[in-house]
Amino acid sequence: MTASRLLVLASLALCNYSPLMAQQNERPVRLTSLVDPFLGTGGHGHVFPGATVPFGMVQLSPDNGDQGWDWCSGYHYSSSTIAGFSHTHLSGTGIGDWCDISVLPLTDTSSAAAEKIKIPFSHKNEKASPGFYELTLGNGVHTSLTASDRVGYHRYNFPGAEGWLRFDMGFQINWDNVTEAGLQLLNDSTLIGYRYSTGWAKGQQVYFAARFSTPVKAHRFIQASGLNNGMATGEKVKSLLQFNTAGKPVELRVALSTVSTEAALTELSASPHSFDATLTAADNSWEKELSKIRINTADREFAGSFYTALYRTCMAPTQFSDRDGRYRNSDGRVLQQPRGKKYTAFSLWDTFRALNPLFTFTQAERLPDLVNSMLSFYRDNGLLPVWDLSTWETNTMTGYHAIPIIADAILKGIPGIDAALAYEAMYKSAHQQQRGTPDYIRFGYLPQDKHGWSVTITLEYAFDDWCIAQVAKKLGKHGDYEYFMKRANSYKNLFDAQTGFMRAKDSAGRFIEPFDPLLSEHGDKGQYIEGTAWQHSFFVPQDVQGLARLYGGRKQLADKLDSLFNSPSELHGDNTSDDISGLIGQYAHGNEPSHHIIYMYTALGYPEKAAEKIKLVVDSMYNPGPDGISGNDDCGQMSAWLVWTTLGMYPMNPSSGEYVFGFPLVESATMQLPNGKTLFIKVKETTAPGAAGIRQIRWNGRKIPVTSITHKALLQGGVLEYTIHRESRP
């Protein structure tokens, strides 16, 4: 195609694009106004509604003071009390931790010494937007919160002439427990302190420095077990500070550090003083992120779901190093990130599937720091992370899924990554002496009598090994390529042709009996993690055609996928997993193992079936409101699925550099590419008879198969044009 022809097509795409159907001469809708931070705070979404900036160290958000699985972020929409506003939160995870440095405004001191104070509130007095949270508590205190990378900003308007702030270092949720804490008032406007804790992650250390806009009128420590050079210490130590609040708000800035209170004071001195300027900067940073993908749809409700999902893809990982690149490791060492920023909160079992491939478009500048954070974890701890939280290896979930993320970055040519070091780390993780790896290598599958979750681990290790093989090939390590490709075929060793499922075997090679494909066994004695044979048997994204041959052909595998969606939505067993949610038949969209399955239809030659199932999932699993997510958002994976799917494609094999087509959900879209070019997506409807789905695709004017498109092609920029049926026609 000529350059002039391409320019004309691009111009037409721009002319047809109008954000959310804005009328002529109207200003485009500000995208931050479409985000609903409360979406997913109910149900099992496990997200928080508070103030943060993209990938920031600070997540300043309310905590209800309640316990349980649905309070993993500290907040659940079903609660009606607030126990404080703390500065660190996890977004959409299945285990509760963090919630460090809790602050609560009080109008009296009658309960100041209580272990926990829970103030009533009403949701009608609560609102939030990206980078901002606001609430009037039942005690009359109007609270406003915003944040920068490492500083939380508070503004409290008290109803009377006096007010108090309680800093509670003993506040904790679920599995978290304080091991040591300290507080010290340096002068009438500065409080410093620290909080050490153990929980999901061991050896957590957070330091802070807070500065007040109004002088402290009076002050006392609560539950202090000791005093050392002015620092009150104790596992539950609290500080009660009184202020003159007549006619003016009390504002405070709380800077965090993982290194020391001195480092937090340095960050405080370097941060802007103005609450309003910080709020504007936070809103602008979010608008910049959301503007990387602009969609055009007449459905404002769907636009809200899409931009809330895109917002949630920027919640994790979070910054962990201080401004100077230093960070404190979980063993107490103060270390220096060699270059860039150090990140933590890597929910890798979830995010390798769709979130990290999305980052190769939306976060290409940040991606080297993310990968190098995993490599520094390897240098510091000896292996690549599995689930890194506060630099502690939680060893949560299966696989060694830092590998597909690092492999994807290397294979796509992301700069700033030491490929030799990365390969060394991948190779060592694939030969670790734990997590069932030695037996997986010895037997060619992981026997169930050697390690639980044996089916899931075998399938996931096989995929990770395929990823290593591709990097070995790129680096010219041909022997290693052959070795890891052989390991990548390990999935075949667990296939049972009689039942059509991947099944557990013992070390003698016998299938474990009895077998029930609806059996869910929560815990590490089960054969499948957080799922059943139905959800896990299709995890062979590296070799869908090879999997089809095991079933007897592409049609037979497609028929098995049909059965997945048509099976009873029931689970058997005495200890079923709560994570198996969002069921359509036995397809469980509320958990990650199912996320690639719909796109297998397209890979098998049945794109119309993919379109049918995509519409079904999106219409039923992504809705407005607190219950709008069908399962844990898992640090953005559930959201990333919707972002990709909206654009009509998905990284079915997340390290292949290929995006399999599904069904576009908008009228048009534009994506800013990391090389400065633009991808224009146009959607045309046809009245020709046939099933709903994509009928034709043109890439820069040239017709291409309705299968997939490569990362390399998309980086060229230009026009991707879908011709679709929205409804089936005879």
C-alpha positions as a printed Julia matrix, in Angstrom:
730×3 Matrix{Float64}:
   0.0     0.0    0.0
   1.27    3.48  -0.81
   2.03    5.96   1.95
  -0.59    8.36   0.58
  -3.28    5.65   0.63
  -2.41    4.79   4.24
  -2.6     8.47   5.2
  -6.09    8.76   3.68
  -7.3     5.72   5.62
  -5.87    7.07   8.85
  -7.51   10.45   8.24
 -10.88    8.8    7.64
 -10.53    6.89  10.88
  -9.83   10.1   12.75
 -12.78   11.86  11.16
 -15.13    9.07  12.17
 -13.81    8.96  15.71
 -15.63   11.01  18.32
 -15.15   10.15  21.99
 -18.42    8.79  23.36
 -20.44   10.27  20.54
 -19.76   13.88  21.51
 -21.78   16.28  19.39
 -20.11   18.64  16.98
 -18.33   21.54  18.72
 -18.65   19.82  22.1
 -15.52   19.17  24.13
 -14.67   15.47  24.41
 -15.67   13.86  27.67
 -12.86   13.86  30.23
 -12.07   10.19  30.57
 -11.45   10.29  34.32
 -15.12   11.25  34.72
 -16.1     7.84  33.32
 -14.16    5.83  35.91
 -16.05    4.41  38.89
 -13.61    3.46  41.68
 -16.49    1.75  43.52
 -17.02   -0.74  40.68
 -15.88   -4.08  42.1
 -15.76   -2.98  45.75
 -18.7    -5.32  46.4
 -19.1    -8.97  45.46
 -15.7   -10.67  45.3
 -13.9    -7.9   43.38
 -11.64   -7.05  46.34
 -10.63   -3.62  45.0
 -10.25   -0.39  46.98
 -11.93    2.96  46.15
  -9.28    5.33  47.51
  -6.75    7.75  46.07
  -3.62    6.69  44.22
  -1.65    7.58  41.11
  -0.61    5.07  38.44
   1.61    2.4   40.03
   2.22    4.64  43.06
   3.67    3.54  46.38
   0.74    5.21  48.19
  -2.81    3.87  47.98
  -4.67    6.11  50.45
  -8.03    4.47  51.05
 -10.65    3.79  53.72
 -10.69    0.64  55.83
 -13.96   -0.64  57.28
 -12.37   -2.35  60.25
 -14.03   -5.65  59.31
 -12.32   -8.97  58.68
 -12.71  -11.74  56.13
 -11.96  -12.74  52.55
 -14.03   -9.96  51.03
 -12.04   -7.35  52.96
  -8.71   -8.19  51.33
  -8.39   -4.55  50.24
  -9.52   -3.27  53.63
 -12.86   -2.09  52.21
 -16.06   -3.78  51.08
 -19.16   -1.94  49.93
 -21.4    -3.96  52.25
 -19.86   -2.33  55.34
 -21.2     0.8   57.0
 -18.25    1.84  59.18
 -14.81    3.36  58.73
 -11.95    2.48  61.09
  -9.3     4.65  59.42
  -7.62    5.76  56.23
  -4.42    3.83  55.64
  -1.72    4.33  53.02
  -1.06    0.93  51.41
  -3.63   -1.39  49.84
  -3.74   -4.39  47.53
  -6.03   -4.22  44.51
  -8.22   -7.23  43.82
  -6.13   -9.93  45.52
  -7.33  -13.0   47.38
  -5.26  -12.5   50.53
  -5.42   -9.47  52.8
  -2.28   -7.58  53.82
  -0.75   -4.07  54.03
  -3.13   -1.29  55.22
  -0.13    0.44  56.82
  -0.15    3.8   58.68
  -3.81    4.27  59.6
  -5.22    7.74  60.33
  -8.68    8.41  61.81
 -10.25   11.85  62.48
 -12.14   12.13  65.76
 -14.45   14.77  67.27
 -14.05   13.51  70.83
 -11.64   11.36  72.8
 -14.08    9.16  74.68
 -13.01    6.03  72.78
  -9.49    7.12  71.81
  -7.85    4.25  73.71
 -10.02    1.55  72.14
  -8.32   -1.19  70.15
 -10.44   -0.26  67.14
 -12.83    2.63  66.51
 -15.49    2.14  63.86
 -17.31    5.3   62.8
 -20.6     4.9   60.89
 -20.99    6.37  57.42
 -23.42    6.39  54.52
 -22.52    5.76  50.88
 -24.63    8.78  49.93
 -21.93   10.92  51.59
 -19.1     9.19  49.72
 -17.63    9.76  46.27
 -14.42    8.97  44.43
 -12.64    9.54  41.14
  -9.15    8.64  39.94
  -6.71   10.17  42.43
  -9.44   11.42  44.79
 -11.66   10.12  47.59
 -14.19   12.09  49.65
 -16.44   11.16  52.57
 -18.38   12.82  55.36
 -18.18   10.5   58.34
 -20.96    9.96  60.83
 -19.1    12.15  63.34
 -19.41   15.09  60.94
 -15.79   15.17  59.74
 -15.55   15.83  56.01
 -12.59   13.89  54.6
 -10.79   14.49  51.32
  -7.84   12.4   50.14
  -5.42   12.53  47.21
  -1.92   11.2   46.53
   1.35   11.49  44.67
   3.81    8.64  44.06
   5.04    8.4   47.67
   2.91   10.9   49.61
  -0.66   10.73  50.82
  -2.53   14.03  51.18
  -5.36   14.42  53.71
  -7.79   17.3   54.27
 -10.16   17.13  57.25
 -12.92   19.66  57.89
 -14.09   19.21  61.47
 -17.58   20.31  62.57
 -16.36   22.05  65.74
 -13.57   24.19  67.13
 -11.46   21.21  68.15
 -10.52   17.99  66.41
  -8.21   15.03  66.85
  -6.28   12.7   64.58
  -5.4     9.21  65.73
  -2.4     7.52  64.09
  -2.78    3.8   64.77
   0.26    1.63  64.04
  -1.57   -1.43  65.42
  -4.36   -1.39  62.83
  -4.31   -4.63  60.84
  -6.54   -6.77  58.63
  -6.92  -10.5   58.16
  -3.51  -12.25  58.15
  -1.41   -9.18  58.95
   0.1    -8.75  62.44
   2.28   -5.95  63.76
   5.6    -7.1   65.23
   7.03   -3.7   66.17
   6.04   -0.05  65.73
   7.1     3.4   66.81
   5.85    7.01  66.83
   7.63   10.27  67.59
   6.47   13.89  67.51
   9.51   15.82  66.3
   7.91   19.27  66.64
   4.47   20.86  66.62
   3.94   20.0   62.96
   5.87   16.78  62.23
   5.2    13.19  63.3
   7.41   10.28  62.24
   7.13    6.56  62.78
   7.44    3.04  61.5
   5.47   -0.17  61.32
   6.94   -3.67  61.05
   4.56   -6.53  60.38
   4.23  -10.12  59.3
   1.38  -11.71  57.43
   1.09  -12.96  53.89
   4.5   -11.32  53.45
   7.02  -11.61  56.26
   9.48   -8.92  57.27
   7.44   -5.94  56.08
   8.86   -2.55  57.09
   7.17    0.78  56.34
   8.45    4.17  57.54
   6.6     7.47  57.38
   6.84   11.18  58.06
   3.71   13.34  58.44
   3.53   17.14  58.39
   0.47   19.12  59.51
  -0.81   22.46  58.19
  -1.99   23.4   61.7
   0.21   23.16  64.81
  -0.45   20.3   67.19
  -2.19   21.75  70.24
  -1.81   18.69  72.48
  -0.55   15.15  72.07
  -0.37   11.82  73.86
   0.67    8.25  73.12
  -1.67    5.3   73.63
  -0.62    1.69  74.27
   3.07    2.54  74.22
   5.15   -0.15  75.87
   8.39    1.82  75.79
  10.01    5.19  75.08
  13.4     5.44  73.36
  14.86    8.91  72.67
  11.38   10.32  72.22
  10.13    7.39  70.09
   7.16    5.64  71.69
   7.25    1.95  70.79
   4.87   -0.97  71.01
   3.01   -3.36  68.75
  -0.24   -1.4   69.16
   1.16    2.09  69.73
  -1.07    4.99  68.77
  -0.68    8.76  68.72
  -3.55   11.13  69.53
  -3.03   14.67  68.25
  -5.32   17.59  69.06
  -5.81   20.6   66.75
  -7.57   23.93  66.79
 -10.02   23.43  63.93
 -12.15   26.56  64.17
 -12.9    27.78  60.67
 -10.14   25.94  58.83
  -9.34   22.41  57.72
  -6.47   20.36  59.03
  -4.3    19.22  56.14
  -1.46   16.75  56.36
   1.04   15.12  54.04
   2.23   11.6   54.84
   5.36   10.46  53.01
   6.3     6.76  52.88
   9.66    5.04  52.67
  10.77    1.43  52.82
  14.21    2.5   54.11
  13.92    4.87  57.1
  12.08    7.78  58.72
  14.94   10.02  57.54
  14.23    8.99  53.96
  10.52    9.68  54.51
  11.39   13.17  55.79
  13.48   13.73  52.65
  10.53   12.71  50.5
   8.26   15.01  52.5
  10.58   17.97  51.9
  10.67   17.22  48.17
   6.89   16.89  47.75
   4.54   19.77  46.85
   2.66   21.34  49.75
  -0.65   22.04  48.02
  -3.5    19.54  48.3
  -5.33   21.08  45.34
  -2.27   21.14  43.07
  -1.56   17.5   43.93
  -5.16   16.55  43.18
  -4.93   18.26  39.79
  -1.66   16.49  39.05
  -3.16   13.13  40.05
  -6.18   13.67  37.83
  -3.96   14.69  34.93
  -1.74   11.64  35.36
  -4.81    9.41  35.18
  -6.18   11.27  32.16
  -2.87   10.69  30.42
  -3.04    6.95  31.13
  -6.66    6.62  30.05
  -6.04    8.63  26.86
  -3.66    5.95  25.59
  -6.77    4.08  24.37
  -9.79    6.07  23.2
 -12.97    4.23  22.34
 -16.08    5.44  20.56
 -19.33    3.92  21.74
 -22.9     5.14  22.15
 -23.16    3.01  25.3
 -21.95    5.26  28.12
 -22.45    2.49  30.67
 -20.06    0.25  28.74
 -17.63    3.16  28.39
 -17.63    3.39  32.18
 -16.83   -0.31  32.49
 -14.05   -0.03  29.92
 -12.32    3.0   31.43
 -12.68    1.65  34.95
 -10.99   -1.51  33.68
  -8.21    0.49  32.01
  -7.81    2.45  35.29
  -7.45   -0.8   37.22
  -4.67   -2.01  34.9
  -2.51    0.75  36.42
  -2.87   -0.27  40.08
  -0.09   -2.84  40.27
   2.77   -3.52  40.51
   3.49   -0.63  42.87
   6.62    1.4   43.46
   8.76    0.1   46.31
  12.01    2.06  46.09
  12.57    5.54  47.46
  13.32    8.56  45.32
  17.04    7.68  45.32
  16.43    4.06  44.21
  17.09    2.5   47.62
  14.76   -0.08  49.14
  14.79   -2.37  52.12
  14.6    -6.08  51.32
  12.47   -8.44  53.39
  15.61   -9.65  55.2
  16.34   -6.09  56.39
  19.12   -5.17  53.96
  19.03   -1.72  52.39
  19.74   -2.25  48.7
  20.07   -0.08  45.61
  18.04   -0.7   42.48
  20.72   -0.58  39.76
  18.63    1.66  37.52
  15.07    2.87  37.41
  12.46    2.15  40.06
  11.98   -0.99  42.12
   8.43   -2.41  42.08
   6.58   -4.99  44.16
   3.1    -6.63  44.29
   3.63   -8.96  41.33
   0.52  -11.16  41.1
   2.18  -13.21  38.37
  -0.15  -16.25  38.21
  -2.87  -13.81  37.23
  -1.23  -11.01  35.3
   1.05  -12.9   32.89
  -2.05  -13.79  30.88
  -3.29  -10.39  29.68
  -2.08   -7.52  31.86
   1.61   -7.81  31.09
   1.1    -8.2   27.33
  -1.03   -5.05  27.53
   1.9    -3.29  29.23
   4.01   -3.85  26.09
   1.7    -1.28  24.49
   0.51    0.95  27.33
   3.55    0.85  29.67
   6.5     0.29  27.36
   8.56    2.98  29.12
   7.82    1.48  32.54
   8.19   -2.16  31.48
  12.02   -2.31  31.74
  11.74   -1.24  35.4
   9.11   -3.93  36.02
  11.24   -6.65  34.45
  14.39   -5.38  36.15
  12.52   -5.47  39.47
  12.01   -9.21  38.91
  15.68   -9.58  38.01
  16.77   -7.7   41.14
  14.49  -10.06  43.1
  16.48  -12.89  41.51
  19.78  -11.28  42.52
  18.55  -10.62  46.05
  16.83  -13.95  46.69
  18.25  -16.51  44.26
  15.13  -17.19  42.15
  12.68  -15.22  40.07
   9.54  -14.2   41.99
   6.36  -16.27  42.04
   4.24  -13.75  44.01
   6.46  -10.93  45.28
   4.92   -8.85  48.06
   7.13   -6.3   49.81
  10.11   -8.23  48.36
   9.0   -11.36  50.24
   8.4   -14.53  48.23
   4.92  -15.57  49.27
   5.14  -18.64  46.97
   1.44  -18.2   46.29
  -0.09  -20.1   43.35
   1.56  -22.36  40.79
   4.01  -22.08  37.89
   7.05  -19.84  37.56
   5.25  -17.08  35.72
   7.83  -14.34  35.87
   9.23  -16.29  32.91
   6.49  -15.58  30.32
   6.56  -11.9   31.24
  10.33  -11.59  30.89
  10.3   -13.75  27.75
   7.59  -11.61  26.17
   9.61   -8.45  26.8
  12.79   -9.96  25.35
  11.05  -11.45  22.32
   9.37   -8.11  21.59
  12.68   -6.28  21.83
  11.86   -4.11  24.84
  15.1    -2.18  25.54
  16.9    -1.87  28.88
  16.81   -5.56  29.85
  19.92   -7.7   30.33
  18.92  -10.73  28.24
  21.86  -12.83  29.46
  20.98  -12.24  33.11
  17.31  -12.83  32.33
  18.05  -16.16  30.68
  20.25  -17.21  33.6
  17.4   -16.4   36.0
  14.82  -18.24  33.89
  17.01  -21.31  33.56
  17.67  -21.44  37.29
  13.99  -21.01  38.17
  13.15  -23.87  35.79
  15.58  -26.09  37.72
  14.72  -25.02  41.26
  14.74  -27.68  43.96
  11.24  -27.0   45.25
   7.6   -26.54  44.18
   7.54  -29.99  42.52
  10.07  -29.02  39.86
  12.56  -31.91  40.31
   9.78  -34.51  40.01
   8.26  -32.72  37.03
  11.63  -32.96  35.27
  12.2   -36.57  36.33
   8.82  -37.98  35.29
   7.87  -35.65  32.45
   4.85  -34.65  34.54
   4.33  -33.98  38.23
   2.92  -37.06  39.99
   0.07  -36.36  42.39
   1.67  -38.61  45.03
   4.71  -36.31  44.97
   3.02  -32.9   45.06
  -0.49  -31.46  45.13
  -1.97  -29.39  42.29
  -0.09  -31.76  40.02
  -2.17  -31.23  36.88
  -2.1   -27.45  37.06
   1.62  -27.38  37.81
   2.45  -29.71  34.91
   0.45  -27.67  32.41
   1.8   -24.34  33.62
   5.42  -25.49  33.8
   5.07  -26.8   30.24
   3.94  -23.39  29.03
   6.67  -21.58  30.96
   9.22  -23.98  29.46
   7.95  -23.13  25.98
   8.65  -19.48  26.79
  12.22  -20.28  27.86
  12.68  -22.22  24.64
  11.77  -19.18  22.53
  14.3   -17.01  24.37
  16.94  -19.74  24.03
  16.3   -19.79  20.29
  16.6   -16.0   20.06
  19.91  -16.13  21.97
  21.3   -18.92  19.77
  21.16  -21.59  22.5
  19.93  -24.35  20.19
  20.53  -27.24  22.58
  18.54  -25.49  25.28
  15.81  -24.74  22.75
  15.37  -28.44  21.98
  15.5   -29.36  25.67
  12.83  -26.88  26.74
  10.59  -27.62  23.75
  10.59  -31.24  24.85
   9.56  -30.13  28.34
   6.88  -27.91  26.76
   5.2   -31.09  25.45
   4.79  -32.47  28.98
   1.1   -31.61  28.87
   0.55  -34.63  26.59
   1.56  -36.98  29.4
  -1.57  -36.15  31.42
  -4.17  -36.28  28.65
  -6.82  -38.97  29.06
  -8.34  -39.66  25.64
 -11.19  -41.63  27.19
 -12.58  -38.74  29.23
 -11.11  -35.83  27.24
  -9.52  -34.23  30.32
  -6.08  -33.58  31.69
  -5.9   -35.91  34.67
  -3.56  -36.49  37.58
  -1.25  -39.5   37.53
   0.74  -41.14  40.27
   4.47  -41.85  39.99
   3.74  -45.24  38.44
   1.96  -43.55  35.54
  -1.58  -44.53  36.58
  -4.46  -42.08  36.46
  -5.77  -41.19  39.92
  -9.17  -42.76  40.57
 -12.0   -42.04  41.1
 -12.29  -39.12  38.7
 -14.97  -36.41  38.8
 -14.51  -33.43  36.45
 -16.74  -31.32  38.72
 -14.66  -31.99  41.85
 -13.15  -28.9   43.46
 -10.63  -29.42  46.25
  -9.48  -26.16  47.8
  -6.01  -26.42  49.27
  -2.69  -27.9   48.27
  -3.89  -31.52  48.28
  -6.12  -31.02  45.27
  -5.2   -31.92  41.71
  -6.17  -28.55  40.22
  -5.59  -25.21  41.92
  -8.71  -23.08  42.39
 -10.58  -25.06  39.78
 -11.76  -28.32  38.33
 -10.68  -30.5   35.43
 -13.04  -28.5   33.24
 -11.26  -25.18  33.8
  -7.69  -26.45  33.71
  -7.68  -29.05  30.93
  -7.44  -26.43  28.17
  -4.33  -24.63  29.38
  -2.06  -25.39  26.44
  -1.82  -21.9   24.88
   1.57  -22.73  23.37
   0.19  -25.58  21.24
  -3.55  -25.39  20.6
  -3.2   -27.39  17.39
  -1.27  -30.09  19.23
  -4.0   -30.22  21.85
  -6.59  -30.53  19.07
  -4.75  -33.55  17.68
  -5.11  -35.27  21.07
  -8.87  -34.8   20.76
  -8.92  -36.12  17.21
  -9.06  -32.8   15.4
 -10.05  -29.16  15.61
 -13.79  -29.87  15.45
 -13.59  -32.37  18.28
 -11.77  -29.88  20.51
 -14.27  -27.16  19.6
 -17.06  -29.58  20.53
 -15.36  -30.13  23.9
 -15.27  -26.36  24.42
 -19.0   -26.28  23.66
 -19.47  -28.87  26.39
 -17.53  -26.67  28.78
 -20.09  -23.9   28.37
 -23.07  -26.28  28.4
 -22.13  -28.34  31.47
 -23.93  -27.88  34.8
 -22.71  -24.88  36.81
 -22.14  -26.94  39.91
 -19.16  -28.04  41.96
 -18.67  -31.26  43.86
 -16.67  -31.79  47.03
 -16.61  -30.91  50.71
 -14.18  -28.0   50.35
 -14.87  -26.23  47.07
 -12.93  -23.13  46.07
 -14.6   -19.73  46.41
 -12.4   -18.55  43.56
 -14.42  -20.55  41.02
 -16.87  -17.79  40.18
 -18.53  -16.21  37.18
 -19.72  -19.58  35.93
 -21.25  -20.14  32.51
 -21.53  -23.89  32.49
 -18.07  -24.83  33.76
 -16.39  -21.83  32.15
 -15.37  -19.72  35.18
 -14.66  -16.16  34.11
 -14.18  -15.03  37.7
 -10.83  -16.85  37.81
  -7.87  -16.69  35.47
  -7.5   -20.27  34.11
 -10.54  -19.72  31.89
  -9.48  -16.39  30.4
  -7.85  -17.65  27.19
 -10.38  -20.37  26.43
 -12.88  -18.41  24.33
 -10.12  -17.36  21.95
  -9.24  -21.0   21.32
 -12.37  -21.12  19.17
 -10.8   -18.63  16.75
  -7.5   -20.5   16.76
  -9.41  -23.66  15.86
 -11.21  -21.97  12.97
 -14.52  -21.09  14.66
 -14.42  -17.29  15.2
 -18.23  -17.08  15.22
 -18.28  -19.23  18.37
 -15.72  -16.93  19.99
 -17.95  -13.94  19.18
 -21.0   -15.63  20.7
 -19.21  -16.45  23.95
 -17.52  -13.02  24.21
 -20.87  -11.26  24.06
 -22.27  -13.66  26.65
 -19.37  -13.11  29.06
 -19.18   -9.33  28.71
 -22.94   -8.87  29.09
 -23.09  -11.01  32.22
 -19.69  -10.57  33.91
 -18.86   -6.87  33.48
 -21.5    -4.56  34.9
 -21.66   -1.15  36.59
 -21.75   -0.78  40.34
 -20.02   -2.4   43.31
 -20.89   -5.94  42.15
 -19.67   -5.27  38.61
 -16.76   -7.77  38.59
 -17.43  -11.51  38.61
 -14.34  -12.38  40.69
 -11.17  -10.95  42.23
  -9.71   -8.32  39.89
  -6.29   -9.77  40.78
  -4.1    -6.69  40.33
  -5.75   -5.84  37.01
  -5.97   -9.17  35.13
  -9.78   -9.29  35.11
  -9.76   -5.71  33.86
  -7.08   -6.34  31.24
  -9.22   -9.1   29.73
 -11.98   -6.56  29.1
  -9.57   -3.99  27.63
  -8.2    -6.48  25.1
 -11.59   -7.97  24.33
 -13.11   -4.54  23.7
 -10.54   -3.99  20.96
 -11.44   -7.31  19.32
  -8.34   -9.34  20.2
  -6.54  -11.14  23.02
  -3.04  -12.56  23.76
  -4.22  -16.19  23.91
  -0.56  -17.25  24.16
   0.74  -14.29  26.16
   4.37  -14.68  25.1
   3.9   -15.41  21.4
   3.63  -11.8   20.2
   0.32  -12.76  18.56
  -3.15  -11.44  19.32
  -6.06  -13.74  18.43
  -9.21  -12.07  17.13
 -12.5   -12.23  19.01
 -15.24   -9.64  18.55
 -14.87   -5.82  18.85
 -17.24   -4.15  21.29
 -16.98   -0.53  20.1
 -17.64    1.45  16.95
 -14.05    2.64  16.7
 -10.96    3.14  18.83
  -7.47    4.59  18.75
  -4.43    3.34  20.65
  -1.24    5.33  21.16
   1.65    3.04  20.3
   4.91    3.23  22.26
   6.9     4.23  19.15
   4.8     7.35  18.62
   2.57    5.83  15.95
  -1.17    5.25  16.24
  -3.38    2.21  15.79
  -6.83    3.08  14.41
  -9.58    0.5   14.88
 -12.72    0.8   12.75
 -15.8    -1.4   12.93
 -18.23   -1.76  10.02
 -21.46   -3.71  10.11
 -22.71   -5.9    7.29
 -26.21   -7.12   6.51
 -25.03  -10.26   4.73
 -26.57  -13.45   6.13
 -24.64  -15.56   8.6
 -23.7   -15.96  12.22
 -22.81  -13.04  14.44
 -19.09  -12.39  14.52
 -16.22  -11.0   12.5
 -16.79  -11.58   8.8
 -13.73   -9.85   7.42
 -10.62   -8.01   8.63
  -8.49   -5.56   6.7
  -5.1    -4.36   7.91
  -4.08   -1.12   6.24
  -6.45   -1.94   3.39
  -5.26   -5.51   2.85
  -7.56   -8.41   3.7
  -6.09  -10.74   6.35
  -7.39  -14.02   7.86
  -9.74  -13.87  10.83
  -7.21  -15.58  13.07
  -4.58  -13.3   14.62
  -2.26  -10.36  14.11
   1.28   -9.89  15.38
   2.7    -7.36  17.78
   5.26   -6.42  15.15
   2.53   -5.62  12.64
   0.5    -3.51  15.05
   3.58   -1.45  15.95
   3.67   -0.26  12.35
   0.51    1.71  13.06
  -2.37    2.19  10.68
  -5.96    1.03  10.31
  -7.38   -2.28  11.53
 -10.87   -2.58  10.05
 -13.37   -5.16  11.24
 -16.49   -6.04   9.28
 -18.93   -7.68  11.69
 -22.41   -9.02  12.29
 -23.75   -7.97  15.67
 -26.64  -10.45  15.62
 -27.16  -13.78  13.91
 -29.23  -13.68  10.74
 -30.78  -16.54   8.75
